[in-house]
Amino acid sequence: MPMNEVPESVVVYTDGACKGNPGPGGWGVVLRYGRHEKELYGGEGETTNNRMELMAAIVALESLTRPVPVVLHTDSTYVRNGITRWVHGWKRNGWRTSSKEPVKNADLWRRLDEAAGRLDVDWRWVKGHAGDEGNERADALACQGRDEAAEV
């Protein structure tokens, strides 16, 4: 375990992928707890990359059955900034942006906010496609989900 990880925490890597935007998309999740590892993935036939990035984080957090600390890695600044900065204002404004427009993907933001609210989540950004082993694996799973969704 790298030195910057929290001991006895679940370490999570999430990623989304889309072929076209919108188009077939997929999400991938790698969960690690001690020596245990679990991989999850899925996809949708017509979606956006941002929705798949959100779905990866949602599924990861919703899959946890106990309130353990979580270190979640995402290469999406949209997800990280949205859940750590923007969501508070959106909720205060009735799920509207500062310009009074409806929040895009509000259904998924609500779901992510609820899932994250049950846990102590340390949201970490990681550069995508830069050799980070966990991010690369989550990306491969997201691509698998996207490709399977495109076949349907």
Phi, psi and omega in degrees: 000130178300155184299332185274002178274150179277128179295148180058034174246160172272125178262126186236139171238132180231152175201156175235157179214146179216141175253099194089161182212084016276166179171191177296136182222163179214162177229151180221146183221135170240123178245133179229132175222108185061236179268001182267143178220141178224140178240138179227148175202162177190181181198173178222147183290328182219107185203189177237162179299317181298320178296323180288323175299316178296316181299322179300313180294320180299307182299319179302309183289321179291339180282346181278129186261348179233150181281073178263156174299144183233134170248106185255124179257129176224147174264010181258111175292332176302311180292310184297311180294320181300314185278334182264338184237303193283327188300327182297315178292320179300315180296316179298326182265017180068039180061043173236151179284175178297337177267015175071012176276149175298141178293129175292140179063030183303326179301317181282324177298320178298315180296318179294318179300318179294314180296317181291330181294339179277349190230165172262100186251127172261106184275119181238134176270139175230140179293127180286150176055039182237019175092001176290119188302316180294317179294320180296320180292317178299322178296317179298319178294318178298319178294323177296315177298318178298313183294321178292322179292327180290335182282341185285000000 
